Amino acid sequence: MIGDRHIAALDQILELVVLVNDDMTRSLARAGLTVSRTHLLWELRRHGPTTQRDLAAALKVSARTVTGLVDGLETTGFVSRQPHPTDRRATLVTFTERGRQTVEAMEHGQQEFAHLLFAEMPAERFDGFTAGLGEILDRLRGIGLAQSQPGDDR
């Protein structure tokens, strides 16, 4: 049976989602990025120079959508298209210097944010927190509401 404490916990999760999303959206906008464009940059960081077809598969979007994202990132100087070394029909999307520096700065910001949120939390509480989040994510994945993220062991 769902009790008031379960509803209160869900309310806290929803508030956390809103706060983190608002902060992320503002931060990305300052860098001239959107969430979708940033997702593409993270995939490029993860895989290195990549074809648009592979980016579309990784992002689970259409080729047309990726073309629009890459066009926008190329226009703003974050990525460039290079000839594929072995496939004349394909091009590789790769970082420009601006794109590489931006992703490195985002990684640094992510580390600082994690430190701000978790550094002072006692280890036992932190372990319980991450275990609980893992259970929630597993449950959501089990009903098809969440996707595994890079680095997940699941």
Contacts in CASP RR format, 6 or more apart in sequence:
PFRMAT RR
TARGET T0000
AUTHOR 0000-0000-0000
METHOD contacts of the structure
MODEL  1
MIGDRHIAALDQILELVVLVNDDMTRSLARAGLTVSRTHLLWELRRHGPT
TQRDLAAALKVSARTVTGLVDGLETTGFVSRQPHPTDRRATLVTFTERGR
QTVEAMEHGQQEFAHLLFAEMPAERFDGFTAGLGEILDRLRGIGLAQSQP
GDDR
13 136 0 8 1.000
24 35 0 8 1.000
25 35 0 8 1.000
28 34 0 8 1.000
28 35 0 8 1.000
28 38 0 8 1.000
31 102 0 8 1.000
31 105 0 8 1.000
31 106 0 8 1.000
32 76 0 8 1.000
33 41 0 8 1.000
33 78 0 8 1.000
33 102 0 8 1.000
36 59 0 8 1.000
36 69 0 8 1.000
37 69 0 8 1.000
37 72 0 8 1.000
37 73 0 8 1.000
37 78 0 8 1.000
38 106 0 8 1.000
39 59 0 8 1.000
40 55 0 8 1.000
40 59 0 8 1.000
40 66 0 8 1.000
40 69 0 8 1.000
40 70 0 8 1.000
40 73 0 8 1.000
41 73 0 8 1.000
41 78 0 8 1.000
41 79 0 8 1.000
41 95 0 8 1.000
41 99 0 8 1.000
41 102 0 8 1.000
41 103 0 8 1.000
41 106 0 8 1.000
42 103 0 8 1.000
42 150 0 8 1.000
43 50 0 8 1.000
43 55 0 8 1.000
43 58 0 8 1.000
43 59 0 8 1.000
44 50 0 8 1.000
44 55 0 8 1.000
44 79 0 8 1.000
44 93 0 8 1.000
44 94 0 8 1.000
44 95 0 8 1.000
44 103 0 8 1.000
45 95 0 8 1.000
45 103 0 8 1.000
46 150 0 8 1.000
47 54 0 8 1.000
47 58 0 8 1.000
48 94 0 8 1.000
49 82 0 8 1.000
49 92 0 8 1.000
49 93 0 8 1.000
49 94 0 8 1.000
50 58 0 8 1.000
50 92 0 8 1.000
50 93 0 8 1.000
51 84 0 8 1.000
51 87 0 8 1.000
51 90 0 8 1.000
51 91 0 8 1.000
51 92 0 8 1.000
51 93 0 8 1.000
52 63 0 8 1.000
52 66 0 8 1.000
52 67 0 8 1.000
52 70 0 8 1.000
52 91 0 8 1.000
52 93 0 8 1.000
53 63 0 8 1.000
53 90 0 8 1.000
55 66 0 8 1.000
55 69 0 8 1.000
55 70 0 8 1.000
55 93 0 8 1.000
56 62 0 8 1.000
56 63 0 8 1.000
56 65 0 8 1.000
56 66 0 8 1.000
59 65 0 8 1.000
59 66 0 8 1.000
59 69 0 8 1.000
60 147 0 8 1.000
70 79 0 8 1.000
70 81 0 8 1.000
70 93 0 8 1.000
73 79 0 8 1.000
74 80 0 8 1.000
74 81 0 8 1.000
77 96 0 8 1.000
77 98 0 8 1.000
77 99 0 8 1.000
78 95 0 8 1.000
78 96 0 8 1.000
78 98 0 8 1.000
78 99 0 8 1.000
78 102 0 8 1.000
79 93 0 8 1.000
79 94 0 8 1.000
79 95 0 8 1.000
79 96 0 8 1.000
79 99 0 8 1.000
80 93 0 8 1.000
80 94 0 8 1.000
80 95 0 8 1.000
80 96 0 8 1.000
81 91 0 8 1.000
81 92 0 8 1.000
81 93 0 8 1.000
81 94 0 8 1.000
82 91 0 8 1.000
82 92 0 8 1.000
82 93 0 8 1.000
82 94 0 8 1.000
83 91 0 8 1.000
83 92 0 8 1.000
84 90 0 8 1.000
84 91 0 8 1.000
84 92 0 8 1.000
95 103 0 8 1.000
118 126 0 8 1.000
121 129 0 8 1.000
137 146 0 8 1.000
138 154 0 8 1.000
140 146 0 8 1.000
141 147 0 8 1.000
141 148 0 8 1.000
141 154 0 8 1.000
148 154 0 8 1.000
END
